[in-house]
Amino acid sequence: MKTPLLLLLAVLLLAGCSTISYYAQSVHGQLDLIGKRQLITQLVADPETPDELRKRLKLVLRIRDFASHELGLPENASYRSYADLGRPAMVWSVVATPEFSMQPKQWCYLVVGCAAYRGYFSLQQAEVFATGLSGEGLDVVVESVPAYSTLGWFDDPLPNTVINWPEPHLAGLIFHELAHQKLYFQDDSQFNEAFAMAVEQIGVERWMAAQKNSTGFVQWHEQEMREEMFIQLLLRARERLVALFARPLSVPEMRVAKAAEFERLHAEYVTLKQAWDGYGGYDRWFERKLNNARLASVATYRQLLPGLLALYAQSESDLTLFYRACEALAKLTPDMRLQQIERFTQAGASGPAAVASE
């Protein structure tokens, strides 16, 4: 185990600068996670390990090797251990926005800066915190997080929460979390999540191609297309709400118009399902109350993704050049970075040299 100081720093990746009780739950949760780690190589060799779990763990090791050898992601002990947490999520993340804004509330963290979420190892504690935020008039959502990265401060284990995911999704999760270890900018959740999403998509496509699993490859692409259509539906709704909140309306008028926009979003989803021959894979998304915080979460992960994928294409689909170009964006402020990435999307990408000279 690393020193107590590094332990505290790693835990504070999840902790905002708030109460001692919050620190306590974070420290306890991280220590519990560390205590449950088991080396995958040992589990594979253990005759007591169930055959199906052994098969999945062997797959994890192959994916993990691919991540470092083929994608240039960090070569370390992260995701080379396994932890059965005995719960359906690794942590629960709380996101909140004002009633008439799509800008999420920020919480500040040592080491990683500020981010648009606050994480809890207990669902009950997350819900209590969320209830308090709701009482302040904020739109709030509590999201389950199946895995997270401590950015290299710890050797992150693969949790039971994802071990049975379909192969491309499991691979994507590992690539995504290792991408956070590869590159992470303080105070810029949008860039960090978009970068990890880009590496995830690029990595899964390369992984599936390397496995020569044509059927799985086609199925994954079909799911990716549906996912993209659904995300674009949500982002369009978000943009309409941004425009709405800029209008000089009274509070009652704004609430009526906001409710109408969410009704429109649901109606558009019903229409989209018809184009999918009734596929209802996103029905559960609409089972919980729609609010600004739920759309803000989507924007955090997806809004900058097209620009980064355009940058990858302009980097001749070379990950080394792509990483170098993304690292150059560190020279910019978050607002300038956002503008640069939007130019990649709109103008067909400016390329690494243009970023470095910014």
C-alpha positions in Angstrom: 0.0 0.0 0.0 1.2 3.5 -0.7 1.8 6.1 2.1 -1.0 7.6 4.1 -0.4 10.9 2.3 -0.9 9.4 -1.1 -3.9 7.5 0.2 -5.5 10.8 1.3 -4.7 12.5 -2.1 -6.2 9.6 -4.0 -9.3 9.6 -1.9 -9.7 13.3 -2.5 -10.1 12.6 -6.2 -13.7 11.8 -5.1 -13.9 14.3 -2.2 -14.9 17.9 -2.4 -13.5 20.5 0.1 -16.3 20.0 2.5 -17.0 18.3 5.8 -14.9 15.9 7.8 -17.7 13.3 7.6 -17.5 13.4 3.8 -13.7 12.8 4.0 -14.4 10.0 6.4 -16.8 8.1 4.1 -14.3 8.7 1.2 -11.3 7.3 3.1 -13.3 4.4 4.4 -14.7 3.6 0.9 -11.2 3.7 -0.7 -9.7 1.6 2.0 -12.5 -1.0 1.6 -11.9 -1.1 -2.1 -8.1 -1.6 -1.6 -8.8 -4.4 0.9 -10.9 -6.3 -1.6 -8.4 -6.3 -4.4 -7.1 -9.7 -5.7 -4.6 -10.2 -8.4 -6.3 -11.5 -11.5 -3.3 -13.8 -12.3 -3.8 -15.5 -8.8 -7.6 -15.8 -9.3 -7.1 -17.4 -12.7 -4.7 -19.9 -11.2 -6.9 -20.6 -8.2 -8.9 -23.9 -8.8 -11.7 -22.5 -6.6 -12.4 -19.7 -9.0 -15.6 -20.4 -11.0 -15.0 -21.2 -14.6 -17.1 -18.4 -16.0 -15.3 -15.8 -13.8 -11.9 -17.3 -14.8 -12.9 -16.9 -18.5 -13.9 -13.3 -18.0 -10.7 -12.5 -16.0 -8.5 -13.9 -18.8 -10.4 -11.6 -21.2 -9.6 -8.7 -18.9 -5.9 -9.5 -19.0 -5.9 -9.6 -22.8 -7.8 -6.3 -23.0 -5.4 -4.8 -20.5 -2.3 -5.8 -22.4 -3.9 -4.5 -25.6 -4.5 -1.1 -23.9 -0.8 -0.6 -23.2 0.8 -2.4 -26.2 -1.6 -1.2 -28.9 -3.2 2.0 -27.6 -0.2 3.6 -25.8 -2.1 3.7 -22.5 -0.2 3.5 -19.2 1.5 0.3 -18.4 0.9 -0.2 -14.7 -1.0 -2.5 -12.3 -4.4 -0.8 -12.8 -7.1 -3.2 -13.9 -4.8 -6.2 -13.3 -6.6 -6.9 -10.0 -10.3 -7.7 -9.3 -12.6 -6.6 -6.5 -16.0 -8.0 -5.6 -17.6 -5.1 -3.9 -20.9 -6.8 -3.2 -22.9 -3.9 -4.5 -24.2 -2.8 -7.9 -22.0 0.4 -8.3 -18.6 1.4 -7.3 -19.7 4.9 -6.3 -22.7 7.1 -6.8 -22.2 10.5 -8.4 -24.3 13.6 -7.6 -24.8 16.3 -10.3 -26.7 19.5 -9.7 -27.7 22.5 -11.8 -29.8 25.7 -11.1 -33.4 25.4 -12.0 -33.0 27.6 -15.0 -29.5 26.8 -16.1 -27.6 24.0 -17.8 -24.3 24.8 -16.0 -23.6 22.1 -13.4 -22.5 23.1 -9.9 -18.7 22.6 -9.4 -17.0 20.9 -6.4 -13.3 21.4 -5.9 -10.8 18.5 -5.3 -7.2 18.4 -4.3 -4.9 17.3 -7.1 -7.6 17.2 -9.9 -9.1 20.6 -9.4 -12.9 21.2 -9.8 -15.4 18.9 -11.3 -19.1 18.8 -12.0 -19.9 15.9 -9.6 -19.5 14.7 -6.1 -19.0 11.0 -5.4 -20.2 8.8 -2.6 -19.4 5.2 -1.8 -22.9 4.9 -0.2 -26.1 5.3 -2.2 -27.9 6.4 0.9 -25.4 9.2 1.6 -25.5 10.3 -2.0 -29.3 10.5 -1.8 -29.2 12.5 1.5 -26.8 15.0 -0.1 -28.9 15.2 -3.2 -32.0 15.9 -1.1 -30.3 18.8 0.5 -29.4 20.2 -2.9 -33.0 19.8 -4.1 -34.1 21.7 -1.0 -32.0 24.6 -2.3 -34.0 24.7 -5.5 -31.5 22.9 -7.6 -32.1 20.2 -10.3 -30.3 17.1 -9.0 -29.5 13.6 -10.3 -27.8 10.7 -8.6 -26.0 8.5 -11.1 -24.5 5.1 -10.4 -20.8 4.9 -11.5 -19.7 1.3 -12.3 -15.9 2.2 -12.1 -13.6 5.1 -11.8 -9.9 6.0 -12.0 -7.7 7.4 -9.3 -5.5 8.8 -12.0 -2.6 6.5 -11.1 -2.5 7.3 -7.4 -3.6 3.7 -6.8 -3.6 0.5 -8.7 -7.3 0.5 -9.6 -9.0 -2.8 -9.6 -11.7 -4.0 -12.0 -14.9 -4.3 -10.0 -17.6 -6.9 -10.1 -19.9 -4.2 -11.3 -18.6 -4.5 -14.9 -17.1 -8.0 -15.1 -20.1 -9.5 -17.1 -20.5 -6.6 -19.5 -20.4 -7.4 -23.2 -16.9 -7.6 -24.5 -16.8 -4.3 -26.4 -18.3 -2.4 -23.4 -15.8 -4.1 -21.0 -12.9 -3.1 -23.2 -14.3 0.4 -23.6 -14.5 0.8 -19.8 -10.9 -0.2 -19.3 -9.7 2.0 -22.2 -11.7 5.0 -20.8 -10.4 4.8 -17.3 -6.8 4.3 -18.4 -7.2 7.4 -20.7 -7.8 9.4 -17.6 -4.4 8.3 -16.3 -2.9 9.2 -19.7 -4.1 12.8 -19.8 -6.1 14.8 -17.3 -6.6 18.6 -17.1 -7.5 20.3 -13.9 -10.9 22.1 -13.7 -12.1 20.8 -17.1 -14.5 17.9 -16.8 -15.8 18.4 -20.3 -12.4 17.9 -21.9 -11.4 15.0 -19.6 -14.5 13.0 -20.2 -14.5 13.7 -24.0 -10.9 12.7 -24.3 -11.6 9.4 -22.4 -14.6 8.8 -24.6 -12.6 9.4 -27.8 -9.9 6.9 -26.6 -12.7 4.5 -25.7 -14.3 4.6 -29.1 -11.0 4.4 -31.0 -9.8 1.6 -28.7 -12.9 -0.5 -29.0 -12.9 -0.3 -32.8 -9.2 -1.4 -32.9 -9.9 -4.2 -30.3 -12.9 -5.6 -32.2 -11.0 -5.5 -35.5 -8.1 -7.3 -33.9 -10.4 -10.1 -32.6 -11.7 -10.7 -36.2 -15.1 -11.1 -34.7 -17.2 -9.8 -37.6 -20.5 -10.5 -36.0 -19.6 -8.7 -32.8 -18.1 -5.9 -34.7 -21.3 -5.3 -36.7 -23.4 -5.5 -33.5 -21.2 -3.0 -31.7 -21.3 -0.6 -34.6 -25.1 -0.8 -34.7 -25.3 -0.1 -31.0 -22.9 2.8 -31.4 -25.1 4.3 -34.1 -28.2 4.1 -31.9 -26.2 5.5 -29.0 -25.1 8.5 -31.1 -28.6 9.2 -32.3 -29.9 9.1 -28.8 -27.2 11.4 -27.4 -27.8 13.9 -30.3 -31.5 13.9 -29.3 -30.5 14.8 -25.7 -28.0 17.4 -26.8 -30.5 19.1 -29.1 -33.0 19.3 -26.1 -30.2 20.8 -24.0 -29.5 23.5 -26.6 -33.2 24.4 -26.7 -33.2 24.7 -22.9 -30.1 26.9 -23.0 -31.9 29.2 -25.4 -35.1 29.1 -23.3 -33.3 30.1 -20.1 -31.8 33.1 -21.9 -35.3 34.5 -22.5 -36.8 37.2 -20.2 -39.7 35.2 -18.8 -41.2 35.2 -15.4 -40.5 32.2 -13.1 -44.0 30.6 -13.7 -43.7 31.1 -17.4 -40.2 29.6 -17.4 -41.4 26.5 -15.5 -44.2 25.9 -18.0 -41.9 26.3 -21.0 -39.3 24.1 -19.4 -41.8 21.3 -18.7 -43.0 21.6 -22.3 -39.4 21.1 -23.6 -39.0 17.9 -21.6 -42.4 16.6 -22.9 -41.1 17.4 -26.4 -37.9 15.4 -25.7 -39.9 12.4 -24.7 -42.1 12.6 -27.7 -39.1 12.8 -30.0 -37.7 9.7 -28.3 -40.9 7.8 -29.1 -40.5 8.8 -32.7 -36.9 7.8 -32.8 -37.8 4.3 -31.4 -40.1 3.9 -34.4 -37.1 4.3 -36.7 -35.4 1.6 -34.7 -38.3 -0.8 -35.2 -39.4 -0.4 -31.6 -36.0 -1.0 -30.0 -36.4 0.3 -26.4 -32.9 0.1 -25.0 -33.1 3.7 -23.6 -36.6 3.4 -22.1 -35.2 3.3 -18.6 -33.6 6.7 -19.1 -37.1 8.2 -19.1 -38.3 6.3 -16.1 -36.8 8.9 -13.8 -37.9 12.5 -13.7 -36.3 14.6 -16.4 -34.4 17.7 -15.3 -31.5 19.9 -16.2 -28.9 17.9 -14.2 -29.5 14.8 -16.2 -28.9 16.6 -19.5 -25.9 18.4 -18.0 -24.3 15.0 -17.3 -24.7 14.0 -20.9 -23.1 17.2 -22.1 -20.1 16.7 -19.8 -19.2 13.4 -21.5 -20.3 14.1 -25.1 -20.3 17.7 -26.2 -16.6 17.9 -27.2 -16.3 14.3 -28.5 -16.9 15.1 -32.2 -14.1 17.7 -32.1 -11.6 15.3 -30.6 -12.5 12.6 -33.0 -12.0 15.1 -35.8 -8.6 15.9 -34.3 -7.8 12.1 -34.3 -8.7 11.9 -38.0 -6.5 15.0 -38.7 -3.7 13.2 -36.8 -3.7 10.6 -39.6 -5.5 8.2 -37.1 -2.1 7.9 -35.3 -2.7 7.7 -31.5 0.8 9.1 -30.7 0.1 12.2 -32.8 -3.4 12.5 -31.3 -2.1 12.3 -27.8 0.6 14.9 -28.6 -2.1 17.2 -30.0 -4.3 16.8 -27.0 -1.4 17.5 -24.6 -0.8 20.7 -26.5 -4.3 21.9 -25.5 -3.1 22.1 -21.9 -1.5 25.5 -22.9 -5.0 26.9 -23.3 -7.5 28.0 -20.8 -10.7 25.9 -20.6 -12.7 28.5 -22.6 -10.0 28.7 -25.3 -9.7 24.9 -25.3 -13.5 24.7 -25.9 -13.3 27.2 -28.8 -10.4 25.3 -30.4 -12.2 22.0 -30.2 -15.3 23.5 -31.6 -13.2 24.7 -34.5 -12.1 21.1 -35.1 -15.7 20.1 -35.4 -16.9 23.0 -37.6 -13.9 23.5 -39.9 -12.6 20.0 -40.3 -9.8 20.2 -37.6 -6.8 22.5 -37.5 -4.3 19.8 -36.7 -1.6 19.5 -34.0 0.6 22.4 -35.3 -2.3 24.8 -35.0 -3.0 23.8 -31.5 0.6 24.2 -30.4 0.8 27.7 -31.9 -2.4 28.8 -30.2 
